[in-house]
Amino acid sequence: RKQAIMKRIFIISLLAAMILGMQAQKPFSFTLKGTLNTTGFNGYEFPIMRYDNQKHIGKIKLKGNQFEYHGTADSTMYCRIDAGTEFANFIIEEGTIWVDMKTHGYPSGTPLNEAYAELTHLNQQIGVALDSIRKSITQGDMDRETRIKRLNELEYNFSIRRELQKKLLMPFLQKHSNDEVGVAACQNLLSMGTPQLLDEIYPYLGEWILSRQHIKEMIAQIEQSKKMASGQPFIDFEGEDVNGNKVRLSDYVGKGKYVIVDYSASWCGPCKAEMPNLANIYNTYKGDRFDMVTVMVWDRLEASKKMLKEFDVQWKSIVNVGMKPMELYGFNGIPRIMLIDPNGIILHNDLRGPLIREQLEKAFSK
């Protein structure tokens, strides 16, 4: 199925290139207008970044806290502006586009931007729905143990969020299966995507969506993530210990113990938040049946070492691996915490918080 998907993407890319080539003969004009919440950037220039390829297609110059930019393009484009801590998403198309720097996702003035604002509203409804579920749990008639378990599932098991996202965004994607707003909706869905979700939404992805480079990359990454599914053998890679000695993941995994492998980084707030929990788990279970490894990914070597020292990590660690593990396993979000059995088989690939202890106890009881 992977080969069929990639073949279809290749063919569609060629067709899309022909379409874009025809569009290139009819360039259009557009105007971007907006206001920042601060005047501290008067005279500064900020790039317009295209999501598809991360390239800058122009620069906006601020006058006071306002801007007006006139440009031409030969294709609609999903773009973003960053000005200090403020940002906005929008679609470049013909006409005058009012960019919303305050709420980030409510551009207006043209059809596709009005549709993008609708997409933003749907994404916010996901948060509202999660809050409603959380409230029903905290106020529901159940014993304390059940309440804690359900709250943990809501906070740390992302399947609930995925189902809500699919329920709200799939109808929108079907309406915009072949335009740039559909690209944004597809990006939202695939950001927490699984192979199963990809299978479900793939029939609704038109030529335009599948021609976008970042969508192709997201699909390829999700396909790669099958290699970290439950039941798959772990994938080996090389790095260093904190003393600079060459080590491999296989030095610690598949050696007759259950192993928690924590993929982390010094710049990642949630990764740091997990460290006390991991330390507690290690101190509780370490011994003949259990071990733990933290792998510092997507990070600078000295920053990695500093974090490991800051949290007094007593268990194994691997540093200086770059993004290799992420490429091998097909994940982009961290922390990514896996549980691997004594024979090196992946049992779980996305554990967080109390779910780590829960799954360990289940594994030990078998």
Secondary structure, 3 states (H helix, E strand, C coil): CHHHHHHHHHHHHHHHHHHHHHHCCCCEEEEEEEECCCCCCCCCEEEEEECCCCCEEEEEECECCEEEEEEEECCCEEEEEEECCEEEEEEECCEEEEECCCCCCCCECCHHHHHHHHHHHHHHHHHHHHHHHHHHHHHCCCCHHHHHHHHHHHHHCCHHHHHHHHHHHHHHHHHCCCCHHHHHHHHHHHCCCCHHHHHHHHHHCCHHHHHCHHHHHHHHHHHHHHHHCCCCECCCCEEECCCCCEEEHHHCCCCCCEEEEEEECCCCHHHHHHHHHHHHHHHHHCCCCEEEEEEECCCCHHHHHHHHHHCCCCCEEEECCCCHHHHHHCCCCCCEEEEECCCCEEEECCCCCHHHHHHHHHHHHC
